[in-house]
Amino acid sequence: MIRIVAALAVVGLLASAPAMAQPKPKAAAAYKAPRGPDGKHPDLNGVWQAMNTAGWDIEPHAARAALQLRPGPFVPVPAKAVVALGAVGAVPAGLGIVEGGEIPYTPEAKAIRDANRADYLNLDPEVKCYLPGVPRANYMHLPFQIFQSEKSMIIAYEYAGAVRNVLFTDPGPAPVDSWMGQSVAKWEGDTLVVTVSGMNDRTWFDRAGNHHSDQMTVVERWTPTGPGLVRYEATVTDPNTFTRPWKMSFNLYKRVGEDARLNQFKCVEFVEELMYGDLRKVPLQ
């Protein structure tokens, strides 16, 4: 007991010591990434992947039995179509990537989100292998690859073979809305800033029904923060859906070794039975 009291007294003295007695930590030097092909800007070439559960839900969420549930005798249970998946169809928990934790929906847009979530199996465009859009493509469960040259950049995604041509000369407004939109970039120091516009309203942010309108603009910021590490931030503006602009952020990790490559996941043929199976002369049971 005497030793414990003495130890507590020492801790108290240390806590009450003047701040000037504590050495000030040195400011961490800003990371200087290797230069890219132009010799001026960071080298973003390589295969990158997020390591979070935002693909299921970009807001903070607990683990649950399935993405789509139905009323059970005591608690909600998985929808009939996913019961056989068991734990494979469950949702892993996640801290979320939305700044502040909650997307600032208008009341009407939040009601649509809830309806999307209740009928996820029929409404999520990912289920039907439609292109994921931006920013969703960047935190799906599959990786993507950046091809960077002196004057141009392309981002290729393993999911559905999606591709973004990143333009460094602004051509003006996108001529038509599309799934992946139009990406126009510039460098701010070592940060690549990409403004994405001209997206249609059919993509979602995740599997939890979070959505947007065709008025959405996304401003991405890609900043190397360490070897094989990029901090990704995206500010989303859509006055038709949200009460104010909001931001998401997370880390991207560079793959190394023999798996630093994209495989094929051109899933259109995988969903033919889902989308067109009922058109068979004799539909399968």
N, C-alpha and C positions, 0 to 999 in steps of 0.2 A: 504494500500500500504506500509506504514511504517513497519507494522508487517511482511509482506511478504519479504521485503528487509532484515530486521533483521534476519529472519529465514534462508534466503539464505546465509547470511554472516556466520551464525553459521555452516551451512552445509559445506561451503567452508573451514572454520577453521578446522573442523573435518577431512575433506578430505585431508588437507595439513599437518595434525599432523604427527610426526615421527612414522614410523612403530613400533618402540620399545614401543610406548605408548599403542599399542593395545595388549591385552592379547592373547597369542598364544593358539589356540584350542588344547585340548588334543587328542592324536592319539586314534582312536577308537580301542578297543580291538577286536582281531580276534574272530569270532564266533566259539564256540566249540560245535559241534553237539553231541547229545547223541550217545553213542557207540552202535555198532551193536552186533549181536550174538557172534562175536569172541572177543568182549571186547576191541578191538584195533582200529577199523575203524568206521567211521560214519554209523549210521543206516539209510539206504535208503529205508527200507521196507515201503510199502504203495501205495496208488493210487495217481498218479500225472497227471497234465494236464497243457498244455500251455494256456495262455490267450492272444493270439494275432491273427492276421489275416494272418499269414505266410502260412497257408494252401492254401489260394487263390493265394498268390504271395509273395515270400520271399524278393523281392526287394521293395523299397518304391513305393506306388501306390495310386492314387486317387480312390474314389468310381466311379464305372461305371455301366452301365445298365445291362451288362451280361459279362460272360467270353468270349463268342464267339459272334462277331458282324458281321453285313453285311452292305453294303452301303445303306443309306437312302436318302430321297429327299433333306435333308439339312445336317444332321449329321448321323453317324453310328447308327444303331438300332439293337436290339437283333436278333440273328439268328432265323430262322423260328421255329426250334425245341424247343426253350426256351421262345418264346413270351408269352405263356400261364402261365408261372411261375411268370411273373410280377416282383414285388419287391423281391420275394423269390429267383429268379435267379440272382439277382444283386450281385455285388462285393463290400464288405465293404472296406473302405480305410484302409491303414496300413502304419506304419513308416518303415517297413522292418526289417529284422534281419541280413542282409548282411553287414559286416564291410566295410565302404566306400560307401555303397549304391548300388553298381553296380557289377554284376558278371563279372569277366574278361574273357569273351569268346574269342576264336579265331574268325576271321571273318566267317569262314565256319560254326562253331558251333552256332554262333549267328543267322545265316540264318536258321539253323535247328530249333532253338528256335522259331523264328518268324513263321515258317511253322507249328510247333506244336500248337502255340497259335491260328493260323487262323483256324485250324481244331481240336480244343480241344475236341469237343464232340465225335469224332471218334477215337482220339489217346490217350487221357489221360488214363493210366492204372487204375486209381481209379474208373473211370466210369464203368469199367468191373469187378470190385472187385478183381483185382490182388493185391498181397501183396505190401505194400507201399515202402519197402526198408528203408535204413538209410541214412540220418537223417529224412526223411519225416515223418516216423511213430511217431516221438516225438513231432510234433507240429500240428498234425491233429486235427479235431474238437472233437475227442473222446479221453477218457483218457487211461492210461495204468497203469499196476501194477508191482512193483518190488518185487520179492521174494528173500530175502537175508538170507543165512544161514552162518554157520561158514566158509564153504569152497566153496560154490557155489552160483550162482545167475542166476535167470531167469527173463526176462522181457516179460510180456504178454500184448498184445494190444487188446483193445475191437474191433477195426476195423478188420474185416475178421478173427478174432481169431489168428492173427499173434503172433509168439513167437520167442524170441532170447535166446539162451543158451549162457551165458557169461562165457567164459573159463578163468581160471587163470593159466593154464599150456598151453603154446603155442604148438599146435600139428604140426606146420609147415604150409605151404601153403594150402589153402582150396582145397580139391580134385576136386570139381566142382563149377562153379559159380551158385549162387542162388539169389532169390529175396531179402532175408534178410541178405545174406552174412555170414561171420564168424567173431565172436566178441571175441577178446582176450584182457583181462584186467590186470591191475596192479594198485596198490595204490601208489600215490605220496603224502605223508602226508595225508591230509583229502580229497584229490581229487582222484576220480576214473577215470583212464585214460583207454579208450577202443579203440583199433584199429580194424576197421571194413574193411575187404577186401573180395575178392571173390564174389562181387555182379555182377549180370548181367547188361546189358545196357538198360533194358526195364522199369526201374522205373524212375519217374520224381521227382523233388524237390517240386513241387507244381502243382496247376491247371493252371498255366500260361505258361506251356510248357518248363520250365527250366529243362534241362536234363544233362546227363553225359554219359560216355562210360564205358565199362567193365574194364577199367584200373583205375577206381576211387578207392582211399583209403580215408577213413574218420577216423580222430582221434578225439574222443569225450572226453570232460572233464566235469565231474559231480562234482560240488563243493557245499556243503551245506553252505549257507550264512546267514541263519536266521531260526527261528522256522518255519517249514513247507515250506521252500524256498530253491530251488536248482538253482544255476547258471549253465546253460548248454552252452557249447561252442563246436563247431565242425570245425576242419580245413579240408578242402577238397582239395585233390591233384588229378589231372587228366590231364596229359600233352597232351592227345588226344583231350581235349575239352577246356581247359583253359590255358591262357598264364602264369599263376602263381598260386600257392596255395592261397586259400582265406578262410575266416573264417565267421561263423555265430554265434550269441549268443543271448540268451533270458532267461527269468526266467521260472521255472516250479513251480507250486503250489500244495501243498499236500491237497487232499480232506479230509474233516473231517465230522463226523456225519453219518447219515443214508445213504447218497449217496456215501460213501467212499467204493465203490465196482464197479466191472465191470459187465456190462450187456452183453447180447449176441448181436452181430451184425455180424453174419456169412452171409455175403451178397451174396454168390455165387448163392443161389436160387433166390435172388431178381433180378438178371440180366439175368435169363434164357430166358425171353421173348425178351429182347433186343438182345441177342446173337444168339438165336436159333429159335425165333418166325417165321422167314421167312421159316423155314423148315416144318412147319405144312402142312398137306395135304390141308387144307383150311386156309391160313394165315389170321389173324385178320386184320381188317382195322385199 
